């Protein structure tokens, strides 16, 4: 399952996306939406996650839920207001 939180400020999925194929399509589309973005692994609330930056600015934080060695849920925060507190992570 993929959930996105744009807070009505930036585009994000309005409803959860389910099913492997559909989730994969959403994740791959992100590469098209943000071609110059850089991703790095981080810890989000004690679990694996991804920090996405573009030109030194945080544009998304994604938390991953892993069960049985598989990613079962992806929660992407792209709401700029919620990302402000995370801007320090962009520096390293």
N, C-alpha and C positions, 0 to 999 in steps of 0.2 A: 504494500500500500504506500502511496505517495500522497503527502499532504503539503500544501504550500500556504504560506501566510504572507500576503502582500499588504494586508491591512487596508486594502482599497486604494493604496498609494502607488503601487507598481503592479504590473501584471503577475498573477499567480493563479494556480488552479483553484477554482471556486469550490470544487467538491473533491473529495478524496478520489484518487485514481487507483484502481485495483487491477490485478492480473499482471503477470510477469511481462508480457508483450507490451501492454499499454504503459506500464511504469518505465520500461526500457525506452520506449518512444519519447516519453517526457524527459527523461534524463539525457538522452541523446540530443533532443531538441535544444536543451540548455546550451550545448556546445555551439549551436547556430545563433542563439540569442546573445550569447556572450563569448564571441570567438577569441577575444584577447584576454579572457579571464585566466587567472592562475589558481590552481587548487592545491591545498595541502591538508594532510591529515591532522586532526586536532581531537581533543577530548571535549565532548559536549555533555554536560550533566553526568559525568562519570562513564560515558559510553563513547564508542567511536563516532567521529564526525568529520565533516569536511568544511574548511574555510575557503570561500571563494573571494578573491580580490581582483580588482581591475585598476591599474594605474595607482596602486597603493591604497585604494579605498575598499573597505569591506562591502561586498554586494550580496553576500548570502552566507548563512551558517546553516549547515545541514546536520541534523542528528540522525544516527542510524541505529535501528534496533536489530540485533543479531540473535538468531536462535538456530541451534543445530548447525552452526557454521554458515548460515545463509542470512542475507539481509532480508528481513521480513517487513520492515517499515522504514520509510524515509520521511523526515519532517524538515522542510526547508523554510527558513525564515528569510524573507527578502524585504520586509517592511523596513524602510530606512529609519523610522523612529526607533524601532526595536534594535536596530544594528548599531546605533550611535555608541552605546556602551561597549560594544565589541571592537571599536575602531583601533584600540591599542594593540589588538592581536595582529593587525595588518603589518605592523613593523617588524615582526619576527617572532 
